[in-house]
Amino acid sequence: MARYRSILAFFLVIITTFLVSCGNPTPTAKGPLYTTAQLEQIQQSAEDIQRLRDRMLEIPPLVQEENWVDVISFIHGPLGELRAKMSRLARSLTPKAQKTALDAARDVFEHLNAIDSAAQARDTAKALSNYNEALKDFQTFFDLLPS
């Protein structure tokens, strides 16, 4: 009789383990992706970057006037810190958005370098083309930011 109790207890343990492992886990509530402080910091950084992006509107008139020295000075002056600010902001995003945002920041910087090269080569078409591409990459970057 004692032997049957041990076997019965063993089977009950196996059945219980099986039922527990096949059951659905209790759902866990997901919290917000960002804290209020993080959102405020992201918003402030985004405003700084937006100001620099708005200043880019000064590039097309300079290119059309073929004022190449001012184009180069503008890219290295006011827009010089743009990549660092964009990269810093991108690293504060969720891991999912972070890679895309860093890629967009890199693309904006590459287009600014191409505008600089075009200014040195005095190539209006290349400068304006890269300017338009930089604006598209800016939009990609801003689309990734939380509202």
C-alpha positions in Angstrom: 0.0 0.0 0.0 2.8 2.4 0.8 4.3 1.7 -2.6 1.1 2.7 -4.3 1.0 6.0 -2.3 4.5 6.9 -3.5 3.6 6.1 -7.2 0.4 8.1 -6.8 2.2 11.1 -5.3 4.8 11.0 -8.1 2.1 11.0 -10.8 0.3 13.9 -9.0 3.5 15.9 -9.0 4.1 15.3 -12.7 0.5 16.2 -13.6 0.6 19.3 -11.5 3.9 20.4 -13.0 2.5 19.8 -16.5 -0.6 21.8 -15.8 1.3 24.7 -14.3 3.7 24.8 -17.2 1.0 24.8 -19.8 -1.0 27.5 -18.1 -1.0 31.1 -19.3 1.3 33.4 -17.4 -0.4 36.3 -15.6 -0.2 39.3 -17.9 2.1 42.1 -16.6 1.2 45.7 -17.2 3.7 47.7 -19.2 4.6 51.0 -17.8 5.2 54.1 -19.8 8.3 54.1 -22.1 9.6 57.4 -20.8 9.4 59.2 -17.4 8.2 62.7 -17.3 11.7 64.0 -16.7 13.0 62.1 -19.8 10.1 63.5 -21.9 11.0 67.0 -20.8 14.7 66.5 -21.6 13.8 64.9 -25.0 11.4 67.9 -25.8 14.1 70.4 -24.8 16.7 68.7 -27.0 14.3 68.4 -29.9 13.6 72.1 -29.7 17.3 72.9 -29.9 17.7 70.7 -32.9 14.5 72.1 -34.5 16.1 75.6 -34.1 19.2 74.5 -36.0 17.1 72.8 -38.6 15.1 76.0 -39.1 18.4 77.8 -39.5 19.2 75.5 -42.5 16.7 77.6 -44.4 19.6 80.1 -44.8 21.5 77.7 -47.0 19.5 77.8 -50.3 19.8 81.6 -50.8 23.5 81.4 -50.1 23.9 78.6 -52.6 21.8 80.4 -55.3 23.9 83.6 -54.8 27.0 81.3 -55.0 28.2 82.7 -51.7 30.3 79.6 -51.1 32.4 81.0 -48.3 29.3 81.8 -46.3 27.9 78.3 -47.0 31.0 76.6 -45.7 31.2 78.9 -42.7 27.5 78.3 -41.9 27.9 74.5 -42.0 31.0 74.6 -39.8 29.7 77.4 -37.5 26.0 77.2 -36.4 25.4 73.7 -37.8 28.7 72.4 -36.4 27.2 71.0 -33.2 24.1 69.5 -35.0 25.4 65.9 -35.2 26.5 65.8 -31.6 23.1 67.1 -30.4 21.2 64.7 -32.7 23.3 61.7 -31.6 22.9 62.6 -27.9 19.1 62.8 -28.3 19.0 59.6 -30.3 20.8 57.7 -27.5 18.1 58.7 -25.1 15.3 57.0 -27.1 14.1 53.5 -26.7 16.4 50.8 -28.2 13.9 50.2 -30.9 14.0 53.8 -32.2 17.6 54.4 -31.2 19.3 52.7 -34.2 17.0 54.4 -36.8 17.5 57.8 -35.1 21.3 57.4 -35.0 21.2 56.4 -38.7 19.1 59.5 -39.6 21.5 61.7 -37.6 24.5 60.2 -39.5 22.7 60.7 -42.8 22.0 64.4 -42.0 25.7 64.8 -41.2 26.7 63.1 -44.4 24.5 65.4 -46.4 26.0 68.5 -44.6 29.4 67.2 -45.5 28.3 66.7 -49.1 27.0 70.3 -49.1 30.3 71.4 -47.8 32.1 69.5 -50.6 29.7 71.0 -53.2 30.5 74.4 -51.9 34.2 73.8 -52.2 33.6 72.5 -55.8 31.1 75.4 -56.5 28.5 72.8 -57.5 25.0 74.4 -57.0 23.0 71.4 -58.1 24.8 69.0 -55.7 24.5 71.4 -52.8 20.8 71.9 -53.3 20.2 68.2 -53.8 22.0 67.3 -50.6 20.1 70.1 -48.8 16.8 68.5 -49.8 18.0 65.0 -48.7 19.1 66.4 -45.4 15.6 67.8 -44.8 14.1 64.4 -45.5 16.5 62.8 -43.0 15.5 65.4 -40.4 11.9 64.5 -40.9 12.7 60.8 -40.4 14.6 61.8 -37.2 11.7 63.9 -35.8 9.2 61.2 -36.6 10.9 58.9 -34.2 10.6 61.3 -31.2 7.9 60.7 -28.7 5.2 63.4 -28.7 
